[in-house]
């Protein structure tokens, strides 16, 4: 008989082992929420090296860990996202890589192992890609993976319970990181890919089924998605992953989309009950780890923990999973400032679509009596056609009068002037001025573009060109004849501010205003009462196609107001929601006719059918 006495396995090691071996059974682990945006809310800039706070302000980092543990998180992530040598070198901190990562582990372990916590809490070493999506072409792949491997080695050596590879937009980079991690230590690995609103990996463009195919045999404890998109879109990704692989799944969505409230200042406003509802759906799909990413706070994680507790209490046998599902006219030449009530159609090109398909749609719209078409910029973070260029092309090919949206983010004054003068020379006359919002690309939500001007500055630029001078008051050889439009948002939760902004745009030189899509008219009436007859207003109507779409807009997109009765109608309509949404839009359009200068029909699908139905209201 051996004289050796076996040492009891600690609850933490037992839990980590069950995660690694995929033997958690019905247990679901609650991960924490955002670190970066919590630090941002505490006054730190998202442009600084946030992991360096492990050294300069460890008490602040510890406080955030403590709050997540106190509301029920089973896993807390070290403040080491972006703490590879390559990223830290951008802040002249590459030489402090080891001490920053070790300090991050030390702070998290202290929060997880403190005496008051009478349950096992795992510490996950947070590892991001070595370079951001924007810079991956500028760093040798071998250098990048060596930096990731170095960071993993430091984190494991410092005592993390698992490694969380998160916010990977490039599947090949994720596979390489997994291979590097498995060579370093036998700790559980969680792999998470970040997807865009088009349900493709942000960097490599892979849809979920291809991500699942690439990783289904990977030595990971779980596979999932985090960052960039909110709960509803994350659930679509999760279901698609489930339909193509049997790995345990994870889901850590953003708290919807951020509102830019000041230069380099963002805030999120997502209802925790809504967030928890989608977590409940994720549990039905079979998620093993659920938590939050950018914008989520202890309030959301508390709601998640409560939802998971209910799930644990109800799970007496194997987890019941959802059945996997896959995601699913006026005469040309009429000036917008004059004439009778007008109807235009707004098209948002698919980044992956064919220009000829759009030409065909435009020709059919013209045949249906539409003489004025607006081209919006695609919101997807994908390669796409310039809206002005496409509008010029459709004008020459189809003969329609065109309007094009121009955004100012990441554009210098010189580039804007050159593009606008070129468009004018090609016959483009109507421009809608927008500040624009840079699409999130997976890291901390500080993708704040470089603005020489905002939408009001662009309006002033166009007004100057019409006077024959450029933005800097230098004379041009000729005057332009732009009709200047601007976007307004009647759905803003601050209607007074929205109305004041509309007045500012008119004062700057806007000839007409186009609303964001509206689903009720109270906000429109408020703006119209404020600006009077100083500029014609065109109300945008975009028929809702499902309850899920309406709920997403109501809860995850800032400054969109959807009435409760609209949500209830679409919920009750079930499979007939698209028809119900079209009928609601038709009713709204009938009211708009007596209220505003004109209407913009902005279909998200089946544009010809939608236009014909809504035209029947006129």
N, C-alpha and C positions, 0 to 999 in steps of 0.2 A: 504494500500500500504506500503510495507516495506521501512524503511528508510535506509536500508543497501545499500551501493554502491558497486557493484561487481568490483573486481579488474581485469584489463585486463590481459589476459594470455600472457606471454612473448613469443617472437618468438622461443626461445630455448625450453621452456616448451611445446609449441605447436608442434614443430618438434619431440621432444622426445615422446610426447604422441601419435603422428601419427605413429611413429616407433613401440611403444609398442602395439598399437591397430591394427597394420597391415593395416593402412588406408593411407599409403603414395600415393596410386594410382600409377600414372606413374612415380612418382619421384624416382630417384635413388640417393643414398648417396655415396659420395666418401670418403673412409677412407684413412688415411695416409699410409705411408710405414714403412720401418724398422727404429727402434730406435737403437737396439743393433749394427747393422753393421754401422750405421752412427756414433755412438760413437767410434766404432772400427776404422773407417776411420779417426777419429779425434785423434787417438793415444791411445785410451783406450784398455786394454786387455779384450778379451771376457771371460777370466777366472776369472776376478774379479766380485764383486757384483755390476753390473751396476746400479741397483736402488739406491745404496748408493750415486751415483753422485747427486741425488736430494738434498743431504745435502752438499756434498763436492764441487760440481761444478754446481750449479743450472743454471748459465748463459749459459753453454754449452747445457744443456737439453732444456732450453727455446729457444735457437737459433734454434734447430732442430724443435721444435714445430712451431715456427714462420715461418720457411721456408715451412713447409707442409701447413700451413694455407694460406700463400701467393700464393701458386700455385693452390689453389682451394679445399683443403680437407674440407669436411663437418663434419668429425669426426676425432678427434685426440686422440690417446691412451696415457694414463699416462705411465710414465717410471717406471712401477711397475711389469713388467713381471718378475717372479721369486722372488717377494717380500713377499712371505709368510714367517711366522716365521720359518718353517722347512728349507726352502732353505737359508734364511738369516743366520740361525744358522751355516751352513757350513762355513760361513765367520766370525763367532763370532759376528754376528750382530742381532741375534734373539731378543735381548732386545730393539732394536731400530726399530722394525717392525712398530709400530704406527707412529713414526715421519717420517720414510722414505716414507710410503704410503701417509701420509697427505701432506708432502712436494711435492710429485709427483703430487697430485691433485692440489695443490696451483699453481704450475708452469704452468700446462696445462690450468687451468682456466684463468690465467693471459694472456696466449697467445690467447685463444679463445675469451675472452671478451674485448680485448683491443679496444680502441675507433676507431681505423682505420678499424677494421673489421665490415663492415656494412651488415652482414648477420649472421644468426644463425649458430654457430659452436658447435657441441656437444662434450663433453669430456667423453670418455669411460674409465672406470677403467679397466685396463688390468690385467687379472687374469689367471695365468698359473696353471697347476697341481701343487700340493704342493711338489711333488718330480718328478725328471726326470724319463724318461722311464727306464734308466739304474738302478735306485735305488729304484723303487717302491716296490720291494720285501723286502726291508730292513726297511720299515717304515710301522707301523700298519695303516691299512686303516682308522680307526677312528681318529687317530692322523692327518692323511693327510687331511681328510675332515674338521676337526675342524680348521686346519690352513687356509684352503680355506675360510671357513665361517668367521673366524676372519678377514681376509684380506678384504673380501667383505663388512663386517660391517664397517670397518675403511674407505674404499673408499666411501661408500654411505654416511656415516656421514660427510665426508669431502666435499661432494657436487657434486660427479660425476653425469652426466646425464643418464648414462647407464652402465651396466657391460658387458664386453666382455670376455667371457670364451674362451680362445684361445689355440691352439696347444695341445688339449687333444688327446692322442693316445689310451686311454682306455675308451671305451664307458660307462662302469659302473661308472667310476670315474666322467665322465661328467654328467651323470644322477644324481649322488649324489651331485655334485656341484650346479646343477640347483635347486634341492630340497632345498639345504641350502640357496641359494640366494633368493628364493621365500618366505622363512620364515623370511627373514631379512627386506626386503623393497620392495615397489612397484615401481621398476625401470625397464626399458626395459632390457631384457637379449638377448645377441647374443651368440650362441653356435657354436664353430668351432672345427672340428676334423682334425687332421693331418694324411695324408695317405702317404704310401710309393709308390715307382714306380710300385709295383704290385697291386696298387689300393686297398689296405687293410689298415685299421687303424693300425698305427705303433705299438701300445701296445697290443691291444686285438685281432687284426687280422680280425676285421669285415669288409666285403665289404660294399660299400655305401648303397646297398639295405637294409642290416641289420641295419646299422646306422639309416637310414630313418625310419625303422620299430620301432626301440627303441625310437625314438624322435619325431615321427610324431604328437603325442598328447601333447608334452611337452609345458609348458607355456613360450615359447621363442618368441621373436620378429622375429628371423630369424635363420636359420641353414645353415652352410656352411663348407668350408674347408680353411685352411691356412697352410703355412709353408711346408718345406721339398721338395715338388715338384714344378715345374715351371708352366707357364701358360697353356701349352698344356695338360699336365696330369691333372691339376686342372679342366680344362674344361670337361674332361672325367668324373671325379668324380661328377661335378656339374650336368651334364646331367643325370647321374645315380640317383642322389638324386632326381632330378625333376621327374623322371619316377616313383618314389615310394612314394613321399609325396607332399603335396600342400603348405608347409611352405614357406614363403619368403626365398630366398637363398642369401648367401654371398660367395665371392671368393677373397682370398688374397694370391696369389701365391708368391713363391720365385722368384728371378730374375735369373732363371735357376740354374745351378750348379756353385759352387765357384771354383776358381783356388787357389791352395795352392802355394803362391809365396815365402814363407819363413816360418820357424818354427813359428807356432801360428799366421801367417798372411795370410789372405784370401782376394781375391777380386772377384767381379762379373763383367761381361761385357755383359749385355743383352740390345739389341737395344730397345729403348722405343716405336718405331713404331710397332715392333713385339708384345711387351707386350700389347699395346693398342688394337691391332687387336684381341687378344684373349679376352680382356675385352669386346669388341664389341660383340663377340659370346656369352659371358656370359650374356650380357644384353638381347640378343635374347632368351636365355633360360629362363630368368625371374629373373636374379639377382637383388636384392634390394640394396645391399651394395657391393661395389667393391673397392679394394685397393691393397696394396702389403705387403709382409712380408720380410724375410731376403734378403738382397742385393738390395732391391728397394730403390730408392732415390727420392728427389723432382722432378728429371727429369722424372722418370716413372709416378709419381703421377700427374704431370702436363699433361702428355699425356693422362692419364686416365680421368682427369677432362675435358679435351677437348672432348674426346670421349663421355663422359656422357652428356656434353652440347649439342652435336650434336644429341644424342639420345633423349634428352628432347625436342629439337626443332622439331624433326620428329614425336614424339609421340602425335598424335592428339586424339587418342582413347585408348582402351585397348592395353597393350603391346603385340606385336606379338611375340609369342614364337616359338622357333624351335621345331620340332617334336623330342621328346626324343629318344635317341638311346643308346644302351648299348655298353660299350667298347668291345669294341672289343679286278790203284794202283801199289804202288811200293812194292818190296819184303821186308818182315820184316827183321830187323837187319841191314839195311843200315845206316851207320853213317851220321849224318846231314852235317858233314863237308866235305863229299866227294860224289861221284856219280853224276848222271845226274840231270836234273831239277826235283824237287820233288813236290808232292802234298800231303798236309795233310788236315784233317778236324778238326775244333775246335768245340767242344760241350760245351755249357754252361748249366749245369743241372738246371732244375726248382726246387726251394727249396721244392715245394710241390709234385714233381714228384716221380714216382716209379722207383727204380733202375732197376727192370726187364724191364721196358720200354726202358731204356737207353741201356741195354744189347741187346735188340732186334734191336735197331737202329744201334748199333755197329756191330752186326752180318751182317746186311744188307749192311752196308758200306763196310765191308770186302768182301762180295759177289760181290759188285760193283767194286772192284779192289783197294780199299783204304787200305793201309797197315799201315798208321801212323795217329794216332788220338791224338789231344791235348784236355785236360780238363781244362777249364777256371774256375775261381771262380765266382759264381753267384754274381751280384752286389746288390741283394736285401738284405735288413736288416732283414733277416729271418734265422731261424734255417736251416742249410744246411750241406750236406756232405762235408768233407774235400776233396779238389780236388786231392791230392796225394793218399789218400785212395781209392777214386773212380777209379783213373787211374790204381792202382795196381789190383783192383778187375776186371776191364775190361780186363787187360792184361792176367790174369789167366783164366778168363771165356771165352774170345773170341780169344785170341792169337794175338791181335794187338800189334804193337809197340806203346808205349804211351809216351806222354809228359804231364807234370802237371805244372800248375802255382802255385807259392808259393809267398805269400805276407808277408811283414815284420811288418805291423802295429799291434800294441798290442801284439808282440811276443818278448820274450827275446832271447838273443843269446843261452842260455842253452836249451830253448824249441825248437828253430829252429834246433840246432845240433841234439837233440834227435830224432826229427821227421825225419830229413834227413837221419841219419844213419839207423833208422828203415826202411825207405822206400828203401834204398839201399840194405839192407839185404833181402828185399822181391823182389828184382829184378828191382826196379825203377831206371832208369839211366838218364833220360832227365828231367831237371828242368828249367822252365822259371822264372827268378827272377823279382819280381815287388815290388815296395814300397807299393803300395796299397793306397786306399783312404777310410777312414772309412765312412760308409753310414750315411747320415744325419738322425738324429732321432728326429727332431722336435723342439728342443730348438734353442737358438742362435747358428749359424753354427760354433761352436768351438769344434766339435767332433774330436779333433786332437788326434790321438792315441799315444801310448807310443812306440817310436821306439828306439831300441838299435842300429839298422843299417837301412839304406835304401837299395834300390835295388843294389847299387854298393857294399855296405857292405856285402850283401848276396852273390853276385858273388865272392867276396874275401873269404868269408867263404867256399863256395863250392870248390874254387881253393885250399884252405888250406887243406880241407879234402882229395882232390885228391893227395896232397903231403904227406899225412899221419900225419898231425898235425891239432890240432883244432884251433879255432879262436884266442886263447891266446897263440899259439905256443907250446902247450903241445903235446907230441907224442901220436899217436893212435897205436893200435895193428896192423892195416892194412891200406892200402890206398884205397880210393874210386875211382870209374871210372865214375864220373858224366860227362855228356855232358851239358855244361852250356849255357843257353839261356837268352836273355834279351829283354825287350820290348823297342821299339823306336816309336816316334810319328812324322811322316812326315807331319802331319796336323797342327803342332804347328804354331802359329802366329809369332813365333820367330825362323825361320828355322836355323839360324846360331847357336843359343843356342841348338836346338835339335840335330844338327850334332855334336856339341862339346860333348854333353852328350853321343851320340853313341860312339864317340872315347874313352871317359872315361870308358865306360862299356867294350869295347874291351881290353883296357889297364889293367883293373881290372881282366880280365880272361874269358870274355864271348867268347864262341866258335861260337855262331850263334846269329843272331838278328831277331826278329819277329816284324813287324810293328803293330801298332794299325790299325783298319780298315781304308782303304783309298778309296777315291772316285775320285781322280785325281792323276796323277803321278809326278807332278812338285816337290813336296816335297820329294818323293822317289828319284828322280834323283839327287836332291841337296845332300842328305845324301850319296848316292852311289858315287858321285863325290868326296865327302869329305873323305870317309873312304877307297875308292879304293877296293883292294882285301883282306883287312885285316881280313874280316869275312864274311861268306855268309849271305845274307839278304833274308828273306822270307816275301813276301808281303801278307797281310791279306785283303781278299775281302769279304765283307758282303753285299749281295744284299739288296737294299732298297725295302721295301714292300708297301710303300704308300708315298704320298706327305707329310702327317702329320709327319711320322717318319723322313723324310729327313729334313723337316723344324725344327722339334724339335732338331735334331742333329746340324743343321747349326746355330741355334740361342741360344739354351739353354745349350749346352754341350761345355765346354771350349776346345779350340784347336782341333776342327773338321772343316775341310775345305770341303765344298760341292759346286761344280761349279754352277753358276747361270743357265747354260743350263741344268744341271741335274735336278735342281728344276723345271725349266720350263717344261721339258719333263714329269716329274711325275705329275705336275699340270694339264697339258693338257690330260694326259692319263686317269684321273679320275678313273673309276672302273677297268681299265686295268693297274693300276699303278704297281701292283706286277709283272706282265709280263714285263712291261717296265723296271722296276728295275733290273730284271733278265737279260734282254738283255743288259742293260748298264754294268752290272757286267761281262757278257760274253765278251763284247768288251774290257773292262779293263783287263781281264784275258789274252786275246790274246796278249796285249801289254806287260804284265808282263813277259810272257814266254821268251821274248828276252831281258829282262832287269835284272831280279833278279835270285837268286839261285832256288827259288821255290815259291809256292803260298800256302796260308792257306785259305781254304774256311770256312767261319764262318756264317752258316745260322742262322737266327733268327726264322725260322719256316720251316716246310716241308724239313728237311735236305736231304732226299734221292732224292727228285725231283730236288732240287737245285744242289746237287752234280752231278747228271747225266747230267743236262743241261750244267753245266760249264765244266765237263770233255769232253764234245763234242767239246770244243774249242782246245783241245790238239791234 
